[in-house]
Amino acid sequence: MTTLVVAEQEHRHAIEDKLLEGILAIVARGQRFGLIIACCGLLIALVLGIAGMRTPACVVGSGALMTGLRSRRYGRPQ
């Protein structure tokens, strides 16, 4: 009886480890996409700023910064 309990516990731990690895992979992917979106936004803001459109550049740049910060802060598992 105890061998069945030990085997079940080991199986449960293995399943939980796989689940945790999957969640961490999804979180890492989301953070990469957030970084890509933030970098694209900053590049667009730079182009707008060089073109003399300061107000749209500020709006896009601040949105890109907030996207980058949000993806780092809220992209982590609790």
N, C-alpha and C positions, 0 to 999 in steps of 0.2 A: 504494500500500500504506500509506504513512504517513497519508494522509487518512482511510483506514478506521480506523486505530488512534486517531487524534485524535477522530474522530466517536464511536467506541466509548467512549473515555475521557470525553468530554463527556456522553454518554448515561448512563454509570455514575455520574458526579458528580450529575447531575440526579436520578436515581433515589435515590441516597443522601441527597440533600437533602430529597426528599419523605418518605422514611422517617424521617429525623430530626425533621422538622416534625410528623409524625404521632405519634411517641413523645412529643415535648414537649407536644403537645395532650392526650394521655392523662394524662400526669403532672400537668399543670395542673388537669385535671378531677378527678383523684383528690385533689389537695390542696384543692380547693374543697369537695368532699364531706366530707373530713376536718375542715375548718373548720366546716362546717355541723353535723356530728355533735358536735363538741366544744362548740360554742355551745349546742346543744340540751341537752347534758349539764350544762353549767354553769347553764343556766336551770332545769332540773329540780332541781339541787342547791340553787339559791337558794330555790326554792319549798319544798323539803323542809326547809331550814334555817329558813325563816320559820315553817313549820308546827310547829317544835319537834322534828323528827326529825333530830337531829344526826349520829348514826352513819350512817344511810343517805345523808345529805347529803354526809358526808365521803367515803364510798365512791364515790358517783356523781361527785362533783366531782373526786376524784383520778383516776378512770377517764377523765373527760372531758379533763382536762389531759394525761394520758398519750396519749390518742388524738390530741390536737392536736399534741403534740410528735412523736409517731411519724409522723404524716402529713407533717410538714414534713421530718423527718430521712430517712425511708426512701422518701419519694415522689419523690426526685430520681434521675435516671439516673446510673449509675456512670461 
